[in-house]
């Protein structure tokens, strides 16, 4: 354990991945934006660090809840109006 009471992180290509770095990269991890090597390193840290895995689980659950609750139906007419506005803007900027 570290002085702050955290589990000492494993070392990897990032060196000793600390909790601050892990939390910073957590959002990239959840979004699938890390290389496979970095994903493995962050996963290794999460496997050995209870405070960071708690933050991971909270963020992952929050994303699931938001995704489940934010499934509003967009009316077809609104979709057409938005698409037309985008096309009009594109054509206006090209000329």
C-alpha positions as CSV (number, residue, x, y, z in Angstrom):
1,X,0.0,0.0,0.0
2,X,1.1,3.6,-0.6
3,X,1.2,6.3,2.0
4,X,-2.3,7.4,0.9
5,X,-3.6,3.9,1.6
6,X,-3.9,2.9,-2.0
7,X,-2.7,-0.4,-3.4
8,X,0.7,-0.1,-5.0
9,X,0.1,-0.3,-8.8
10,X,1.9,-2.8,-11.0
11,X,4.6,-1.6,-13.3
12,X,4.4,-1.8,-17.0
13,X,5.4,0.1,-20.2
14,X,4.1,3.3,-18.5
15,X,6.4,2.5,-15.5
16,X,4.6,2.3,-12.3
17,X,1.0,3.3,-13.3
18,X,-0.2,5.5,-10.5
19,X,-3.8,6.1,-9.5
20,X,-3.9,9.6,-10.9
21,X,-2.7,8.5,-14.3
22,X,-5.1,5.5,-14.3
23,X,-8.0,7.7,-13.5
24,X,-6.9,10.1,-16.3
25,X,-6.8,7.2,-18.8
26,X,-10.0,5.6,-17.4
27,X,-12.3,7.6,-19.7
28,X,-10.1,6.6,-22.7
29,X,-10.3,3.0,-21.5
30,X,-14.1,3.1,-21.2
31,X,-14.3,4.7,-24.7
32,X,-12.1,2.0,-26.2
33,X,-9.5,4.6,-27.3
34,X,-6.4,3.0,-25.8
35,X,-4.0,0.6,-27.6
36,X,-4.2,-3.0,-26.6
37,X,-1.0,-2.7,-24.6
38,X,-2.2,0.3,-22.7
39,X,-5.6,-1.4,-22.1
40,X,-3.8,-4.4,-20.6
41,X,-1.6,-2.1,-18.4
42,X,-4.6,-0.2,-17.1
43,X,-6.6,-3.4,-16.6
44,X,-3.6,-4.7,-14.5
45,X,-3.7,-1.6,-12.4
46,X,-7.5,-1.9,-11.9
47,X,-7.1,-5.5,-11.0
48,X,-4.8,-4.5,-8.1
49,X,-6.2,-1.2,-7.0
50,X,-9.6,-1.1,-5.1
51,X,-10.0,2.7,-5.2
52,X,-9.5,2.9,-8.9
53,X,-11.7,-0.1,-9.7
54,X,-14.5,1.6,-7.6
55,X,-14.1,4.7,-9.8
56,X,-14.1,2.5,-12.9
57,X,-17.3,0.7,-11.8
58,X,-19.0,3.9,-11.0
59,X,-18.2,5.5,-14.4
60,X,-19.1,2.3,-16.3
61,X,-22.5,2.1,-14.5
62,X,-23.1,5.8,-15.0
63,X,-22.5,5.4,-18.7
64,X,-24.9,2.4,-18.8
65,X,-27.6,4.3,-17.0
66,X,-27.3,7.3,-19.3
67,X,-27.3,5.1,-22.4
68,X,-30.4,3.3,-21.1
69,X,-32.3,6.4,-20.2
70,X,-31.3,8.6,-23.1
71,X,-33.1,6.7,-25.9
72,X,-35.5,9.4,-27.0
73,X,-37.1,9.0,-30.3
74,X,-36.2,11.7,-32.8
75,X,-39.1,12.4,-35.1
76,X,-38.4,11.7,-38.8
77,X,-39.4,15.3,-39.7
78,X,-36.8,16.7,-37.3
79,X,-34.1,14.4,-38.7
80,X,-34.9,15.6,-42.2
81,X,-34.8,19.3,-41.1
82,X,-31.4,18.8,-39.4
83,X,-30.0,16.9,-42.5
84,X,-31.3,19.7,-44.8
85,X,-29.8,22.4,-42.6
86,X,-26.4,20.6,-42.6
87,X,-26.5,20.2,-46.4
88,X,-27.5,23.8,-46.8
89,X,-24.6,24.9,-44.6
90,X,-22.2,22.7,-46.4
91,X,-23.2,24.1,-49.8
92,X,-23.1,27.7,-48.5
93,X,-19.5,27.2,-47.2
94,X,-18.3,25.5,-50.4
95,X,-19.3,28.5,-52.6
